[in-house]
Amino acid sequence: APRSAYRNRLAVGLALSLAGDVVIERSFVGGLSLFLLAHVAYVSAFLADAKRPRFVRALPIAVYAVWVTAFLWGNLGDLRAAVVAYVIAISAMLWRAAARVGCSGVPRPGEWAGLAGAILFALSDTLIALDRFHAPIPHARIAIILLYWAGQLGIAASARLR
């Protein structure tokens, strides 16, 4: 994909994430929806670079997504559909970030940065889910925000390191 198209799609994802940061304090579902759209923007960017499916790279992500969803299922209540949609979106983002690594032969630093960012973002979201729907985790907010910022940095850096 042209460099500008990739960067523009990432910029949309970052802007939607910023909006999610603002909204989530007032509306969990509203913030979740904006972050879901951010993941869709990231998927779009990652797909522009790597169109090959690489289903093998999706397998561990799918196992993780099913395990986390099943673990939390009984505590999700009315948010089941929203959480499942979100898990699908973030799993797709992880998969497409993983599919980019080595898509043009030798893996490039930007591909690794994008994958690292996607993993850190997903870990941040996993902590949010465990803290909110399973049991409170001491100092979770600190870990969540550090993982989230590092994840966004990795995703943003993937544009610069292309």
C-alpha positions as CSV (number, residue, x, y, z in Angstrom):
1,A,0.0,0.0,0.0
2,P,1.2,3.5,-0.6
3,R,2.8,4.9,2.5
4,S,0.3,7.7,2.8
5,A,-2.7,5.3,2.7
6,Y,-1.2,3.2,5.5
7,R,-0.4,6.3,7.6
8,N,-3.9,7.7,7.0
9,R,-5.6,4.6,8.2
10,L,-3.4,4.4,11.3
11,A,-4.2,8.1,11.9
12,V,-7.9,7.3,11.8
13,G,-7.3,4.5,14.3
14,L,-5.4,6.7,16.6
15,A,-8.0,9.5,16.4
16,L,-10.8,6.9,17.2
17,S,-8.7,5.6,20.1
18,L,-8.4,9.2,21.4
19,A,-12.2,9.6,21.2
20,G,-12.6,6.3,22.9
21,D,-10.3,7.5,25.8
22,V,-12.6,10.5,26.2
23,V,-15.9,8.7,26.0
24,I,-15.2,5.6,28.0
25,E,-15.2,7.5,31.3
26,R,-18.8,8.4,30.7
27,S,-20.0,5.4,28.7
28,F,-18.3,2.0,28.7
29,V,-20.2,0.8,25.7
30,G,-19.6,4.1,23.8
31,G,-15.9,3.9,24.5
32,L,-15.8,0.2,23.6
33,S,-17.6,1.1,20.3
34,L,-15.0,3.7,19.4
35,F,-12.1,1.4,20.2
36,L,-13.8,-1.3,18.1
37,L,-13.8,1.1,15.2
38,A,-10.1,2.0,15.9
39,H,-9.3,-1.7,15.5
40,V,-11.2,-1.8,12.2
41,A,-9.1,1.1,11.0
42,Y,-5.9,-0.7,12.1
43,V,-7.1,-3.9,10.4
44,S,-7.6,-1.9,7.2
45,A,-4.1,-0.5,7.4
46,F,-2.5,-3.9,8.1
47,L,-4.5,-5.5,5.3
48,A,-3.3,-2.9,2.8
49,D,0.3,-4.3,3.4
50,A,-0.4,-8.0,3.7
51,K,-3.3,-9.6,1.9
52,R,-2.2,-13.2,2.3
53,P,-4.4,-14.8,5.0
54,R,-1.7,-16.7,6.9
55,F,-4.3,-18.6,8.9
56,V,-1.7,-20.4,11.0
57,R,-0.9,-17.0,12.6
58,A,-4.5,-16.6,13.5
59,L,-4.7,-19.9,15.4
60,P,-3.1,-18.8,18.7
61,I,-5.0,-15.6,18.6
62,A,-8.3,-17.4,18.1
63,V,-7.5,-19.8,21.0
64,Y,-6.7,-16.9,23.3
65,A,-9.9,-15.0,22.3
66,V,-12.1,-18.0,22.9
67,W,-10.4,-18.8,26.2
68,V,-10.8,-15.2,27.5
69,T,-14.4,-14.9,26.3
70,A,-15.3,-18.3,27.8
71,F,-13.6,-17.4,31.1
72,L,-15.5,-14.1,31.4
73,W,-18.8,-15.3,29.8
74,G,-20.8,-15.8,33.0
75,N,-20.0,-12.2,34.2
76,L,-20.7,-10.3,31.0
77,G,-24.4,-10.0,31.4
78,D,-26.0,-7.6,28.9
79,L,-22.6,-6.8,27.5
80,R,-22.1,-10.2,25.9
81,A,-22.8,-9.2,22.4
82,A,-20.7,-6.0,22.7
83,V,-17.8,-7.8,24.2
84,V,-17.9,-10.6,21.6
85,A,-17.9,-8.0,18.8
86,Y,-15.0,-6.3,20.4
87,V,-13.0,-9.5,20.9
88,I,-13.5,-10.3,17.2
89,A,-12.3,-6.9,16.2
90,I,-9.1,-6.9,18.4
91,S,-8.4,-10.5,17.4
92,A,-8.6,-9.5,13.7
93,M,-6.2,-6.6,14.4
94,L,-3.8,-9.0,16.1
95,W,-4.0,-11.5,13.3
96,R,-3.5,-8.9,10.5
97,A,-0.5,-7.4,12.4
98,A,1.0,-10.9,12.7
99,A,0.3,-11.5,9.0
100,R,2.3,-8.4,8.1
101,V,5.5,-9.7,9.6
102,G,7.7,-10.9,6.7
103,C,4.9,-10.2,4.1
104,S,7.5,-8.9,1.6
105,G,10.3,-11.3,2.4
106,V,12.5,-10.3,5.3
107,P,10.6,-8.9,8.3
108,R,11.1,-5.2,8.6
109,P,11.2,-3.2,11.9
110,G,7.9,-1.5,11.2
111,E,6.2,-4.9,10.9
112,W,7.6,-6.0,14.2
113,A,6.6,-2.6,15.8
114,G,3.0,-3.0,14.6
115,L,2.8,-6.5,15.9
116,A,4.3,-5.6,19.3
117,G,1.9,-2.6,19.5
118,A,-1.1,-4.9,18.7
119,I,0.0,-7.4,21.3
120,L,0.4,-4.7,24.0
121,F,-3.0,-3.2,23.1
122,A,-4.6,-6.6,23.4
123,L,-2.9,-7.2,26.8
124,S,-4.2,-3.9,28.0
125,D,-7.7,-4.8,27.0
126,T,-7.4,-8.2,28.6
127,L,-6.5,-6.6,31.9
128,I,-9.5,-4.2,31.6
129,A,-11.8,-7.2,31.0
130,L,-10.4,-9.2,33.9
131,D,-10.5,-6.3,36.2
132,R,-14.0,-5.3,35.2
133,F,-15.7,-8.7,34.7
134,H,-13.8,-11.1,36.8
135,A,-12.1,-9.6,39.9
136,P,-10.5,-6.3,40.7
137,I,-6.7,-6.3,40.1
138,P,-4.6,-4.2,42.4
139,H,-3.0,-1.3,40.5
140,A,-4.6,-2.5,37.2
141,R,-5.1,1.1,36.0
142,I,-1.4,1.7,35.9
143,A,-0.6,-1.5,34.0
144,I,-3.5,-0.9,31.7
145,I,-2.5,2.6,30.7
146,L,1.2,1.7,30.3
147,L,0.4,-1.3,28.1
148,Y,-2.1,0.8,26.1
149,W,0.3,3.7,25.5
150,A,3.1,1.4,24.6
151,G,0.7,-0.5,22.2
152,Q,-0.4,2.7,20.5
153,L,3.3,3.8,20.2
154,G,4.2,0.5,18.5
155,I,1.3,0.8,16.1
156,A,2.1,4.4,15.3
157,A,5.8,3.6,15.0
158,S,5.0,1.0,12.4
159,A,4.2,3.8,10.0
160,R,7.5,5.6,10.6
161,L,9.6,2.4,10.4
162,R,8.2,1.2,7.1
